[in-house]
Amino acid sequence: MAISRHSPIALPFSLQFPSHRTRLVFLPLRTPSPWFFRTLKAGSTSTITPSRTVSSPVGGKDDIELLNERIRKEHRKRGDGNTGSTMDPDEAERYMGLVREQQQRGLQMLRGEEQKQLGGFGYRVDPYQLQPGDYVVHRKVGIGKFVKIQHVVTGEGSSGGQEYMFIEYADGMAKLPVEQAGRLLYRYNLSNETKKLKTLSKLSDPASWEKRRTKGKLAVQKMVVNLMELYLHRLKLKRPPHPKPLGMEEFCAHFPYEPTPDQKQAFIDVERDLTERGTPMDRLICGDVGFGKTEVALRAIFCVVSAGKQAMLLAPTIVLVRQHFEVIRERFSNYPHIRVGLLSRFQTKGEIQEYISMIKKGELDIIIGTHTLLGNRISYNNLGLLVVDEEQRFGVKQKEKIASLKTSVDVLTLSATPIPRTLYLALTGFRDASLISTPPPERVPVKTEVLAYSKDKVMAAIRYELNRGGQVYYVSPRITGLEEVKASVKSCYPDVSIAIAHGRLKPKEIEETMRSFAQGEIKILVCTHIVESGLDIKNANTIIIQDVQYFGMAQLYQLRGRVGRSDKEAFAYLFYHDITLLKDQAYEKLAAIEQYGELGQGFHLAERDMGIRGFGNIFGEQQTGDVGNVGTDLFFEMLFESLSKVEENRIVSVPYQNVQLDIDVAPHLPSDYINVLENPVELMNDAEKAAKKNIWSLIEFTENLRRQYGKEPYSMELILKKLYVRRMAADLGITKISKMNNTVYMATNMTKKTFKLMRDSVVSDVRRNCLSFDGSHIKGQISLDLPNEQVLTWIFQCLSELYAALPAFVKY
């Protein structure tokens, strides 16, 4: 067909492309290939006057520009930028299968189904552990207050009967058979709040409770898809598997102990992550102090360094850094070609600068240090592995830096009591985890006592330890009180060597004090929590912690782990001054520390910590309000149940060329616009190809078109909107768009549940209220009888709203 440059043309867009099989939607985040347009001939002009203009909604911007900005903004907010790759559906299904298995294990743990086998911690209520006044949540009735358990005789003169729980509600008392409590009741805990409530639920008003539970459900569903987005973003990151080191067996043979079964499994897990998977490792190794986490890290370091990459070990304190350095230097002493270095703020400027230079040049293979290693001055030559010891000890900025490294290197996190967020991601299957819960054969549990402070009790504990030839840690929360504590102890034991240690001492002073204590020259070490990690002194088997309410649960657990490192019975005494001044959370924290005194229970203690103070800031926003509707425990289980049905929220995209747009709009370009376009047919073909590829290619095409030729006339805008409508429809799983009377019908494969999630996220009340779903079609009600051009714009705006929800809610 001949095309005249001086007459309008109609472009039906009937190009055909090869069909391909339906794929799952992983919203394409690929960086689009740049679209280059031929430059105008010398002397020509690019100023075009549109044949028809449309009023712009915001600040002179049209619908297309607003959509482009909105999509970019959403991805910047999530840290994705415009990069990424479409995942093969078979690969995605395989990974999703692994995630579902882990989620089921997490759900079993929450329900207590593995409690007998694994010592798991069930989030359902144990009625015999409740105290009068504790708040509980009945799944069908709501929030009440536990009163008592009472045996109720059934029938006159009957010797039989049944135990009932009595629960107070706002408008009366209810009783529940004790055996049903495990199925229907949950503890009511709030994230980062006290446990006091303004009102209880009403037995006579179940509708109000159902409304609260529905809000919690909606919040859960949104969190599920955000988790999926987080996980799939991680799966898109690629790195070639590391080769299996030839000398691994010899290296492992130098481990002086027989590995426990849990350790062996952790070795296998990490080796598979490094040598078989094509995505960066992000694994949590959770195990009590002294259970062998470091050996897992050493083998991972050996694997990565043998492949020619650098390994970094990050620890929160110089004491722990020094211990890791000594262990690693000793373990790698038979490998002179592997160079080990230590870097911390306590070194001189000259030493630090020398190490920074060696790191940059690749002259150091293993670097051990504090958060100094995360500084901007340090440039790594070929970093392959980051090992983080005791993640909970680092600040927000350090954690953000660690998170940024996870996109490019393998990460192994070691922790006895992981922070709630880490534990949460591990339990839900969105972070790999290996649990080392089997203690070494010679270890015995630490006997823990929580007591009101008494100087006589403190001195008696010290006396007992000294009389059996041992050493004592005396921990206080504040540096200012250490001298007073030392003087008090010295007055009772004037002939015993006592020393002080805290973070404000000079590095050499700290090192000398620790060395003297390790060698037994110092019998009592009065200190802050600086000793909570890094010291392994088998002769120190009593620890006294003063003003225990000022310590976090993970800190207390770590401090208790300083003792009991041998076959001797060890003691941990936790002293508070006035129990009436303890807040609810502090009281529960101390009770949990005392309860979980057996070996290998750091993981379960972390679960309890999550129950007490919530699972934290998961996606950058506090979820306290959502959790508060139903309480942490029920919210958490609802989350797991929703995760187990994750397929219900999945959208299946369709090929672009399979989208049928039955709206009769055939725009004609004005001749003056055609005259400016050097090759309009080729440009239109490029537009169609861009739309077929992905949304980013279409955005790039549109923006380049406008940069090259200025704002397009109204007819060209309609052509672009038709391309955008078909592209967005393909990603949303919409196969056909048609109009009958004043209703637009969009045939789709999405579920009603997914449609509701997306519709609820639509910002415009007008758009949200006009959309409905009948099981196979999204229906949009138009109030006026509009011409087809305006109907197309209406469809564009509706799909824009739904598409804006796609990255946040259904991108898997």
Helices and strands as residue ranges (DSSP letters): E 9-10, H 63-77, H 89-111, H 115-118, G 127-129, E 135-138, E 142-152, E 162-169, E 172-177, H 178-184, E 185-187, H 206-236, H 248-253, H 261-275, E 282-287, H 293-306, E 310-314, H 318-331, E 340-343, H 349-361, E 366-369, G 371-374, E 383-389, G 391-393, H 396-405, E 410-415, H 420-427, E 432-436, E 446-452, H 455-467, E 471-475, G 479-481, H 482-492, E 498-501, H 507-518, E 524-527, G 529-531, E 540-545, G 548-550, H 553-560, E 570-576, G 579-581, H 584-595, H 602-613, H 624-630, H 632-644, G 646-649, G 656-658, E 660-662, E 668-669, H 671-676, H 680-693, H 695-709, H 714-731, E 734-740, E 743-748, H 752-760, H 765-770, E 771-773, E 777-781, H 788-809
